[in-house]
């Protein structure tokens, strides 16, 4: 049994944080499913930007641009076509796990981040256009996005809550999800609406690499992860969720994102072996996935009580790191980077459309 299969057997899902048309055409994603135990994937604008710039989509862009498509409209047609194909690849896993696993993700435009109603409308429209039951719509878990998450879940749209960084962020996202489910129960609708809460890891260690004491290098993200996992288990075990579960609801799964190691001196599987836990997901780019498959090891599963997270976070506080303030800063910076990546993608679409015309 290889290490990715062993991790899967421990109860953690391995997802790929990438998708391109060439990966579909060459059966690379199917290879990851068959050989690397990959059971889902997430997408992001940066990956699409790079793939479009490589020329992979030139023929499709030429045809769609000739039909009058441009900008966001053109991009979403390309992305939905890819994610429909990916969703079909993962559908057997989705069916086998009764909807727990086998998901793919597509995000709404981050330009809508401060407009709840337009975000919800876009989420509904994209999910309907994709017409795949195992497709999540990604919505940032910022303060402004929480209402949109609740509304989307209440409307029956599966949501990948993205851009979370701390236990507080996770609790807010879980609360929004549970409110949406409670509204479905009250309305007599099926409460089993899929969702994951995506917590970003590596950016924590990058943020303090020049200020934290040397003996704490590359330990903050994992300490935060322990704290988040404790919060996750508390929500799973709460009377509030148990009442909903009794009505047929499903738990929103915890997903570890941003798991590529940024420090060249650290283990390139740091955020994989350090975050093993059942009923969670770890989504990783190709290089992190291949590194783990090649030489990774499975660490001890995370303790449900948070282990030494409080002591570790206290050491950072003593070193002058305000965890709550830094989480807010990271989320704000992340939202800005999402907008920047989206703008780059739209520019790439425009440039490529003109180049192939």
Secondary structure in CASP SS format (residue, H / E / C, confidence):
PFRMAT SS
TARGET T0000
AUTHOR 0000-0000-0000
METHOD secondary structure of the structure
MODEL  1
X C 1.00
X C 1.00
X H 1.00
X H 1.00
X H 1.00
X H 1.00
X H 1.00
X H 1.00
X H 1.00
X C 1.00
X C 1.00
X E 1.00
X E 1.00
X E 1.00
X E 1.00
X E 1.00
X E 1.00
X C 1.00
X C 1.00
X C 1.00
X H 1.00
X H 1.00
X H 1.00
X H 1.00
X H 1.00
X C 1.00
X C 1.00
X H 1.00
X H 1.00
X H 1.00
X H 1.00
X H 1.00
X H 1.00
X H 1.00
X H 1.00
X H 1.00
X C 1.00
X E 1.00
X E 1.00
X E 1.00
X E 1.00
X E 1.00
X C 1.00
X C 1.00
X H 1.00
X H 1.00
X H 1.00
X H 1.00
X H 1.00
X H 1.00
X H 1.00
X H 1.00
X H 1.00
X C 1.00
X C 1.00
X C 1.00
X C 1.00
X H 1.00
X H 1.00
X H 1.00
X H 1.00
X H 1.00
X H 1.00
X H 1.00
X H 1.00
X H 1.00
X C 1.00
X C 1.00
X C 1.00
X C 1.00
X H 1.00
X H 1.00
X H 1.00
X H 1.00
X H 1.00
X H 1.00
X H 1.00
X H 1.00
X H 1.00
X H 1.00
X H 1.00
X H 1.00
X H 1.00
X H 1.00
X H 1.00
X H 1.00
X H 1.00
X H 1.00
X H 1.00
X H 1.00
X H 1.00
X H 1.00
X H 1.00
X H 1.00
X H 1.00
X H 1.00
X C 1.00
X C 1.00
X C 1.00
X C 1.00
X C 1.00
X C 1.00
X C 1.00
X E 1.00
X E 1.00
X E 1.00
X E 1.00
X C 1.00
X C 1.00
X H 1.00
X H 1.00
X H 1.00
X C 1.00
X C 1.00
X C 1.00
X H 1.00
X H 1.00
X H 1.00
X H 1.00
X H 1.00
X H 1.00
X H 1.00
X H 1.00
X H 1.00
X H 1.00
X H 1.00
X H 1.00
X H 1.00
X H 1.00
X H 1.00
X C 1.00
X C 1.00
X C 1.00
X C 1.00
X E 1.00
X E 1.00
X E 1.00
X E 1.00
X E 1.00
X E 1.00
X C 1.00
X C 1.00
X C 1.00
X C 1.00
X C 1.00
X H 1.00
X H 1.00
X H 1.00
X H 1.00
X H 1.00
X H 1.00
X H 1.00
X H 1.00
X H 1.00
X C 1.00
X C 1.00
X C 1.00
X C 1.00
X E 1.00
X E 1.00
X E 1.00
X E 1.00
X E 1.00
X E 1.00
X C 1.00
X C 1.00
X H 1.00
X H 1.00
X H 1.00
X H 1.00
X H 1.00
X H 1.00
X H 1.00
X H 1.00
X H 1.00
X H 1.00
X H 1.00
X H 1.00
X H 1.00
X H 1.00
X H 1.00
X H 1.00
X H 1.00
X H 1.00
X H 1.00
X H 1.00
X H 1.00
X C 1.00
X C 1.00
X C 1.00
X C 1.00
X C 1.00
X C 1.00
X C 1.00
X E 1.00
X E 1.00
X E 1.00
X E 1.00
X E 1.00
X E 1.00
X C 1.00
X H 1.00
X H 1.00
X H 1.00
X H 1.00
X H 1.00
X H 1.00
X C 1.00
X C 1.00
X C 1.00
X C 1.00
X C 1.00
X C 1.00
X H 1.00
X H 1.00
X H 1.00
X C 1.00
X C 1.00
X C 1.00
X H 1.00
X H 1.00
X H 1.00
X H 1.00
X H 1.00
X H 1.00
X H 1.00
X H 1.00
X H 1.00
X H 1.00
X H 1.00
X H 1.00
X H 1.00
X H 1.00
X H 1.00
X H 1.00
X H 1.00
X C 1.00
X C 1.00
X H 1.00
X H 1.00
X H 1.00
X H 1.00
X H 1.00
X H 1.00
X H 1.00
X H 1.00
X C 1.00
X C 1.00
X C 1.00
X C 1.00
X C 1.00
X C 1.00
X E 1.00
X E 1.00
X E 1.00
X E 1.00
X E 1.00
X C 1.00
X C 1.00
X C 1.00
X C 1.00
X C 1.00
X C 1.00
X C 1.00
X C 1.00
X C 1.00
X C 1.00
X C 1.00
X C 1.00
X H 1.00
X H 1.00
X H 1.00
X H 1.00
X C 1.00
X C 1.00
X C 1.00
X C 1.00
X C 1.00
X C 1.00
X E 1.00
X E 1.00
X E 1.00
X E 1.00
X E 1.00
X C 1.00
X H 1.00
X H 1.00
X H 1.00
X H 1.00
X H 1.00
X H 1.00
X H 1.00
X H 1.00
X H 1.00
X H 1.00
X C 1.00
X C 1.00
X C 1.00
X C 1.00
X C 1.00
X C 1.00
X C 1.00
X C 1.00
X C 1.00
X C 1.00
X C 1.00
X C 1.00
X C 1.00
X H 1.00
X H 1.00
X H 1.00
X H 1.00
X H 1.00
X H 1.00
X H 1.00
X H 1.00
X H 1.00
X H 1.00
X C 1.00
X C 1.00
X C 1.00
X C 1.00
X H 1.00
X H 1.00
X H 1.00
X H 1.00
X H 1.00
X H 1.00
X H 1.00
X H 1.00
X H 1.00
X H 1.00
X H 1.00
X H 1.00
X H 1.00
X H 1.00
X H 1.00
X H 1.00
X H 1.00
X H 1.00
X H 1.00
X H 1.00
X H 1.00
X H 1.00
X H 1.00
X H 1.00
X H 1.00
X H 1.00
X H 1.00
X H 1.00
X H 1.00
X H 1.00
X H 1.00
X H 1.00
X H 1.00
X H 1.00
X C 1.00
END
